[in-house]
Amino acid sequence: MSRPAESKPPAGRCSSAWRCRKWTCSHCGPIRAGDEFRKFKGNLTAYGGRIMLVAVTAPGADVLPWEGDLVERRAAWAWNRTASRRFARLLKAAQVVGDRHVRRRGWRGQFPRIVARAWAPQKRGVWHVHLALPAESEIERVWSRTVVQFIYAAQRREATLPAAERQTLLELEYRFGIVTRGFYGWGFVDRKAARRLGHVRGELGALRAAKYLAANVARYLGDNVVGGASGQALPGRSVRSHVSVRLTRTTGVTLRNLRRVRFLHVCLRQGLALPEWPDELLEVVWRLLTAGEAVAVRGP
Ligand SMILES: [Zn+2]
């Protein structure tokens, strides 16, 4: 039986002509990982200041019981499905408190914002999130510490509820979309990530932080495959990384633009007509392309 020329190749047969863009693909996974690193690096370098790294994990075995090496399937599924929305609420509330705190201290400028986030699957089959918080100026450090403190306090408060009650609240949101005010269903805050990387003050420079975040986002082969017996990715989250729009607006370093860079590169190499993008976009992509080459030249 002959295969029509335009049909997509079977999984694992991706090439420069066609890409499935899946993390689990041996061709596309590394490309995606490289783009994620460039995205973090470009934007964190543009931020330029010190970064405070923390990781927020899922609740423990009292709420998410184990089944062999993984969290029990049904519980993991339900928790993962609502993880993104619950985390968004948690961050929003934490940032409101952070803003209020620095304003009380007399700050009248623009409020600090989280520099970047990376979602990564834990080996037990549930999501966790790495946050890169701004820590260059005194105001940024005060704000970031308040945000982290809020997340920590929320976890401590919820830990006083019986596990069965927390499971019920999670189930209500998963099945019926019922949101309980002030309940987020997240677990421990790990504030020692940067310290483990050898930084006494628990803060990292842009490049180290970018590497750390990209490595976590790029667990496309190992941990993510553990998410289900079928090798499926964890549910509930397709976008793994997020960088403050304040930064991407300035730098233009987004996954979409990085894909355009590759496209433009092929056009130039093969002498094809340039894509019909608006001048402004072409200019940004061109700048990223030439900057990428400059970086490569300096490589080993
Ligand atoms: Zn692929």
Boltz pocket constraint, residues with backbone or C-beta under 6 A from the ligand:
constraints:
  - pocket:
      binder: B
      contacts: [[A, 12], [A, 14], [A, 18], [A, 19], [A, 20], [A, 21], [A, 22], [A, 25], [A, 26], [A, 27], [A, 28], [A, 29]]
      max_distance: 6.0
